[in-house]
Amino acid sequence: ALLIALGKRRNELELAGDDAGSQRDVLEGYSPRLLDQLIAIVAPLTLLAYILDTFTADNLPTNNAMMLTIPFVIYGLFRYLYLVHRKNLGETPEDILITDLPLILDILLWLAAAAAVGAEAGAAPASTSSWGDLTSALCLQSVSGHFYRYSLRIFAYPNSRTPSLRFV
């Protein structure tokens, strides 16, 4: 969420140009260079947090197969940064999520890989009695400041080799 907020702020500052301070007082405290440096710090930390989670989360298979989803997360971060820096689309991340075909494809491939890992695991994670669920939550902040939470749960039941998908 911090990476998305920084991308929004950067785009807002870019679009406002020299009038940034007159549009919103808070924009006077930022410069494009500062925001780029903050994004350069937050983006790898976001990736690191995901990577660590694929190895340590209790609700994932114990064979660390979720690490196979890391390339999709890397591409998703790269694509988002490209759209923010080169296309100036950071102000509406919810539009990016529903209109950028390469990012949509990446998310669908990530979901397929996560579902395959869950279905292939076949056994329960160490901390639960059933296979459980993998949850991906993406928090987006709209232009009006409302937060939306999109969550997809992938369930693989012990007697079934086919995962079921459900939006929550």
N, C-alpha and C positions, 0 to 999 in steps of 0.2 A: 504494500500500500504506500510506503514511503517513496519508492521509486516512481510510482504512478503520480503521486502528489508533486514530486520534483519535476517530472515531465510536464505536468499541467502548468506549474508555475513558470517554467522555462518558456513554454509556448506563449503563455499570457504576456510575459515580458517582451518576447520577440515581436508579437503582434502589436503591442502598445507602442513600441519604439521609444522615441523621446518623450512621449506623453504618459509614460508609465506611472510616474508619481502623481499626475493629476487624475488618472483613472482610479487608482487605489493607492492609498498611502503606504501600505505594506510593501508595494513593489519598489519603493525607493531604497529599501534595505538590501536588495538583491542586484546582482549583475549577471549577465549571461556566463561569464567566466566562473563565478562562484557556483552557480547552479550546475555547470558542467563538471566542476570538481566534485561537488556533492554526489552527482549522478555516478561519476567514476568511482566513488567509494561505495555507494549503496548497491550498485549493480553486481559487483563480484561478491559482496556480502550476502545478497539475496541468493545467488547461485550456491555459495558455500553452505548456507542454511538448508537449501533443498538437498544438496549432496549429503550432508550429515544426516538429514532426516531419512534419506533412503537407506542408510545403514543402521540407524539406531531406533527408529520408531517401533513401538511395541505392536502396532496393528498391521505390520507388513510381514511377508514371508521371511523366515529366518535364513534363507539361502542368499540374501542380498540381491536377488534378481531385479529389484526395483531400480538398481543402478543402470539398467538398460534403458530407463526413461530419461536419463540425464541429458543425452544429446538433444532431445526434443525441447527440454527446458532451456538449454544453451541457445538453440536456434530461436526460440520464442523471445528470449531476452535480447538477442542480437536484432531480431526483426523489430521489436518495440523501440529499441534505441535508434535504429535506422529511421523509423517513421517519425520519431520525435525530433531527431537532429536534421534529417535531410528533407523530410516532407512537411515539417511543422504541424503534425497532427496530434500533439500531446495534450491539447486542451480538452479533447473529448475522447478519453480512453474507451468509453463504452461504445462509441462509434467504430473505433479501431477493431474492437472485439467482434463486432457483427458485420463489418464490411471488408476487412482486409483478408482476401482469399488465402494468401500464404500462411497467415497466422491462424486462420480457421482450420486449414489443413493440418498445420502443426499440432494444434490442440486435439483434433480428431485422432491423429496418429499417436499422440501421447496417451489419449484415452484407450485406444486399442492396445497399445503396449502395456499399459497398467492393467487392463482387463486380462490380457494374455498372461501376465506375470501372476495375477491372482488366481486365474483358472488353472494354470500349470502347477502352482504351488501345491494344490490338492490337500495339503495338511494345514492344520490350525497353526497360527502363530504361537509363539511360546506363552504369551500372556492371556490367551482367550481359549474358550472351549470350541468355538467354531471359527471358520476362516476369517470372519469379520468383514470389515469394509475398508476400502481405500477412499479417502475423501480429498477432493481438490476444491479449494475455495478460492475464489478470486474476488477481491473487494474492489469495486470501482466507485469512484466519486463522480457524480454527474456535475454538470455545470452549475446547477442550482444548489449544490452542496449536500444533496441527499446521498447517503451511502446505500449501495445495493450489494447484496451478497449472493453470488451464484455458487451453488454447491452441487456437485454431481457425486453420487455415491455408486460405487461399483460393488455389488454383492456377489460372492461366490459361495454357495452353500455346500456343505460337506458331501452331499449325495449328488451334486450336479457338477458337470464339467463346463457348463455354460454360464457365464456371468450375466446378471441382469442389471440394466442401467436404470437409474431413477433420479430425476432432477428434484432437488429439495429447495 
